[in-house]
């Protein structure tokens, strides 16, 4: 592929970031520099690391950045659950966004496996 933008994983990660931003707009203003900021930064990190890794030299570095993106995604999943537990998100909102994050996770894991098998 010529561009990271062609990957479905990156496209879905961008959709995920958009949904995180929309959901966190509803968080209390006192969370602006707390959970809101933390969650947004972690979400932005997912497609950003994907793109950065794609631009690096070779599959080994791309693989490392994919793994960082997965870690950021897990951070988001945890923070989303915290937001639900403290009632910043309703159960239905959480389930929708969590399902989206799991879709991104599956795509990233698939790419990780493909890059890992190419190393051998």
C-alpha positions in Angstrom: 0.0 0.0 0.0 1.2 3.5 -0.8 -0.4 5.3 2.2 -1.4 4.5 5.7 -4.7 6.0 4.9 -5.5 3.0 2.7 -5.6 0.6 5.7 -9.0 -0.2 7.1 -7.4 -0.4 10.6 -6.3 3.3 10.3 -9.7 4.3 9.0 -11.5 2.6 11.8 -9.1 4.1 14.3 -9.9 7.5 13.0 -13.7 6.8 13.4 -13.0 5.7 16.9 -11.1 8.9 17.8 -14.1 10.9 16.4 -16.5 9.0 18.6 -14.3 9.5 21.7 -14.2 13.2 21.1 -18.0 13.4 20.6 -18.7 11.3 23.8 -16.2 13.3 25.9 -17.9 16.6 25.0 -20.6 15.5 27.4 -18.2 14.9 30.3 -18.3 17.4 33.2 -16.1 20.5 32.6 -14.1 19.7 35.7 -12.8 16.6 33.8 -11.4 18.7 31.0 -7.8 18.3 32.2 -8.5 14.9 33.8 -10.2 12.0 32.2 -11.4 13.9 29.1 -7.8 14.9 28.2 -6.3 11.5 29.1 -8.9 9.6 27.0 -8.6 11.9 24.0 -4.8 11.7 24.0 -4.9 7.9 24.2 -7.5 7.7 21.4 -5.5 10.1 19.2 -2.4 7.9 19.8 -4.0 4.9 18.1 -4.1 6.2 14.5 -1.1 8.5 15.1 1.2 5.6 16.0 -0.1 3.6 13.1 0.7 6.4 10.7 4.1 7.1 12.3 5.0 3.4 12.2 4.0 3.1 8.5 6.4 6.0 7.7 9.3 4.4 9.4 11.9 2.1 7.7 10.7 -1.4 7.5 8.3 -3.8 9.0 10.0 -4.2 12.3 9.5 -0.6 13.2 6.0 -0.6 11.9 5.3 -3.7 14.1 6.6 -1.8 17.1 4.3 1.2 16.5 1.3 -1.1 15.9 2.0 -2.6 19.3 2.1 0.9 20.8 -1.2 1.7 19.1 -2.7 -1.5 20.7 -1.5 -0.4 24.1 -3.1 3.0 23.6 -6.3 1.3 22.6 -6.3 -0.8 25.8 -5.7 2.4 27.7 -8.8 3.9 26.0 -10.9 0.8 26.8 -10.0 1.0 30.5 -10.7 4.8 30.6 -14.1 4.3 28.9 -15.0 1.7 31.4 -14.0 4.1 34.2 -16.2 6.8 32.5 -19.2 4.4 32.6 -18.5 3.4 36.2 -18.7 7.0 37.3 -21.7 7.6 35.1 -20.2 9.9 32.5 -21.3 7.4 29.9 -24.5 5.4 29.9 -24.2 1.6 29.4 -25.5 1.8 25.8 -22.9 4.5 25.0 -20.1 2.5 26.5 -21.1 -0.7 24.7 -21.2 1.1 21.3 -17.8 2.8 21.6 -16.3 -0.3 23.2 -17.5 -2.5 20.3 -15.8 0.0 18.0 -12.6 -0.2 19.9 -12.7 -4.0 19.8 -13.1 -3.8 16.0 -10.0 -1.6 15.8 -8.2 -4.0 18.1 -9.0 -7.0 15.9 -7.7 -5.2 12.8 -4.5 -4.1 14.6 -3.9 -7.6 15.9 -4.4 -9.1 12.5 -1.8 -6.7 11.0 0.5 -7.4 13.9 0.3 -11.2 13.2 0.9 -10.5 9.5 4.0 -8.4 10.2 5.3 -10.9 12.7 5.0 -13.7 10.2 6.9 -11.7 7.6 9.8 -11.4 10.1 10.4 -15.2 10.0 
